[in-house]
Amino acid sequence: MANPTGEHFELLRGNARAVITEIGAGLRSLTIGGVPYVETFAEDETPPKGAGQVLVPWPNRTKDARWTFDGEEQELEVTEPARGNAIHGLVRHQEWELVEHAESSITFGCDIGAAKGWPVPLRTGVVYELAPRGLTVTHTVSNEGDKPVGFGVGTHPYLRIGDVPTDELTLTLPATRVRPFDDSENPPFAEERDVEGTEYDLRGGRIVGGLDLDTAFTGLERGEDGLHHVWLSHHDGVLDIWSGPDFGWAQVFTPSDFPGRGRAIAIEPMTCPADALNSGTDLITLEPGETWRGSWGIQVADSLA
């Protein structure tokens, strides 16, 4: 297929619009009232820096592209050659099956067959549901094999509030624990620590312009609705990146060279941290025939609450 993201599908709901790609079932665009709320890319372009991609059956990195399942070492394809790791799962460059497409929602499915490095077949799905003020994304994973298996799910949206420069946005992240970036490590994340008294304490809000992050946060506080919330704000504009209970991690990435934008910020809901296939940290285990479901979303909000 000539187009690296395949066919593109439009969702409409009132003055809200989203575009989802066939390859990777990724989020290419979200606008409300003509205001963009995610970073986008050209229709014939590979998503830059993983923009909008779905990360299954693990987010982030698997160290040295190796892990052990049922007593046997598994060797994944090295997809981060600079460090020799396997990064961001197996489905972000796959052609997903279109299951259903309505005016304001779309459902995709993708099979992960038993293959080198991944011994248990899975069926994964994603549903995008557009609302007048936001987007809900629901992921499913089903174990189609004959052995239990652990997995993780993540996603990679870059957020914005219209044309406000990223460095002028305020990030509020109610997390008590952090794994800072450490390029001497592989994967490049130091041991988990408390945020109290550190530069990583974002509970009271920090201007993005003062941050340089490729950092995993956990110990996420739940709101009264039982969900995790991370906020980007600028004056009266507030964007709520929410996630369900199983998404206990949020990776924040602030590159300075996003194409066509420069400084950008990714806020990545994840069910587990880097190298979870080896550490077991927060892996979700599915028995044969079981299905897991979890959701996250982007909402234009009235306040940080």
N, C-alpha and C positions, 0 to 999 in steps of 0.2 A: 504494500500500500504506500503510495507516494507521500501522502500527508502523514507526518509522524504522530499526529493525534487522531487520525481517522475522521469520521463524520462528527459534526458538532450539532448538538441538540439544544434548542431554545426552550426555556420555561418562562411563562408569563403569569403574573397575578397582579391585577391593578396596575400600578406604576412600577412594579418590581419586575426585574428581568434577570435570569441566570442563563449561563451557557455551560453545558457539560460535554466532555469529550468522550468519544467511543474508545480510543486507546487509553487505557488506564482509568477510565470512568472518572476523570478528574474535573475539578471545578475551575473553569477558565475565566468566568466573569460573574460578578454580582453587582447589579446597580439597583438603586431604589430612588425613584424620582429623578433619574438621570445622574445620580451621584454614585461614583464607584466606591465599593467597600472591600474589594480584593484587588491585588495586583493582577494584571492580565498579560497576555502575550499574543503574538500574531497567530492566525488560524493555521498557518503552515509551518509553525515553529515548534520545536521540542520544548516542553515546559522548562523555563530557565530555573535552575536551582531547586528543582522538584516542585515548582509552583502548582498547588492545588491537587497534588497526587495522593492516591490511596496507598497505604503502606501495610501490606498483609503478606505473609503471616508473622512478620516482625517489623517494628519501626526501628529507625536508627541503625546501629551497626551490630554485626556479629563478628567478634574478634577472630582475625585470621581466617574468616570464612569457614570455621569449623565448630561443630558442637556434637554432643553425644546423645543418641536416642536409643533407649532399650539396650544399653551396654555397647553399642557400636558407634564409632566415630563417623560423623557425616561431614562431607566436604562440599560446601556450596560454591557456586561461581563467585570469583572475586570481582566485585562491581565497584570497589573503591581501590583502584590499583595503587594509588600513592601510599596507602597504609596496609594494603593486602587484606581488606575486610570485605564482607558482604553487607551491602547497605540497602535499607528501605524495602526489604521483602522481595516478592516474586511477581507482582501483578501490575506494576506501574507502567510497564511497556507492553502489556498484553492487550489483545483485542477482546473487549468484554461483550457479552451477549446482551442485546437489548431485549428486555423482558416485557416492559410496558412503558408507554409514553403518553401521558395526558398533558393537558395544557399547562398545569402548574406542578407536575411531578413526573419523575422518571425512575425506572428501576432497571438496574443492570445486574448480571451475574457473571461469574468467572470460575472456571474449574482449575484447581491446583492439583495436578496429577502427581502420583508418587514418582519421583525422579531422583537424579543425583542430588544428594544433599537434603532432600525433603521426602521422607519415606512414607508419609501418610497422606492419602488424597483428601483434599478439602474442597468444599464448594463455598465460595464467598459471594456476597451480594451487597449492593449499596442502593439506597433509595434517597433521592433528593426531593424534598417537598418545599416549594416556595410559598411564602406568606407575604402579606402586604409590607411587613417591616423586617423580614428576615428569611432565613433558610435553615431547615432542619435536615440533617444527614444521619441516616440510620444504616448501620453495618450489621451484616450477619455472617457467621462462619459456621459451617456444618462439617462434622467429622464423617467422611464417607469411607473410612478405612475400618480395620478390624482391631486396632489398638488405640488406647488413649494417647493423646498428644497435647502438648502445651503450645500456645501461640500468643502473639500480640497483634494489636491493631493500632495504627496511627494515621495521621493525615497531615498535609503540609500546606495550609493556606497562608498566603501573605496578605496582611490586612492593611487597610488605609481608611481615611475619612476624607473622601473627595480629593481635592488638590492640596490639602494641608501637607506641608513637608513632613516627612516621617519624624525628623528630629524635633519637631514642635509638638508631637503627640505626647500624652502622658500614659504610661503603662502602670496599671494597678493589678498586682498579682498576689492574692491571699495564700501564700505558700510558706510553710515553716521550715522546709528542708530543701537542700540544693546539692547538685553535683556539678561543680564548676568545670569549665573547659580547661584541660591541661594537655597541651600538644606533646608533652613528653610521654604521655600514657597512650595505650592503644587497647580499646577505643579511648579517644582523648577526653575522658571525663574522670575527674578526681573522685575520691571517696565522698560519700554523702555526708553533709554536715548541717548544723542549724544555721538559719539565716540571721538570727539575732545578732546585732552588732556588726554585721558585714555589709558590704556593698550590694549584696544580693537580697537584702530585705526590701521588697517592693510592695509590702502590704499597705503602706501609706501613699503609694503612687510616686513615680519618678519620671522626669522628662526623658524621652528616648534618646535625645541628643547627648546625654551624659552616660549612655550605656554602650557596652561592646560585648554582646552576648552570643554564645552558641551553647546554651546552658539548660540543663534539665532541672525542673522544679517538682517537688512533691510535698506531701503533707498539705494538700490543697484543702482549704476550708470549704465546707458546703454551706450553701445558703439555706434559707427556710424552705425552699422548694426541693431540697435534697440534691441540688446540682452544684457542680463546680462553676465558678465564674472568673474570667479574666477580662479586664476592661481596657480599652483604648479610648482616650477622650481628648477633646480639644474645645475649650470654652463650653458651649451648650451641646456639642456633639458627643454622643457616647455610643460606643460599639461594644456589645456584650458577646464574648466568645464563651459559650457555656458548654458543659459536657456532663454526661451521666456518671454515676458512681464508679463504674469500672474504668473510667479514664482518669486514673489517679496521678498522672504525670502530665506536665506541660513543658515542651521544649520551646525556648525562645531564641530566635536566631535573627541577628541584625546586620546583614551584609551591607557593604557600602557600594556594591557594584551591580545591583539588580538592573538588567537591561531596560533602558528607557526611563528609569526612575531614579537610579542612584541608590541612596539609602532606602532600605525596606525593612519590614519586620514580619517575620513568620511567628505565629503562635500555634504550636502543633499539639493538639490533644493526643495523648498516647496512653495505652493501657499498661505499658511496662517501659523500663528504661533501656539504654544501650546494653547489648550483650546479655539480654535476659534469657536467651536460649541456653547460655552456659551457666549463668548465676541462678536462674529460676525465679528471680525477683519479679513478683506480680504477674507471672505467666498465668494465662487462663487455660485450664485443662478441660478438654472435651473427651467424653467417652464416645465409643463408636455409636453413631446414630444421633448424637446430641447436637443441638444448635444453640449458639450464643447470639445475643442481640444487644447492641449498644448504640447510643445516639449522642451527637453533639450538634452545635449550631451556631449561627451568627445572627445577632438580633440588634437592630437599631433601638436603643433604649432611651428612656427619659432621664435616668440618673444611675449612679453607681449603687444599685441596691438589688 
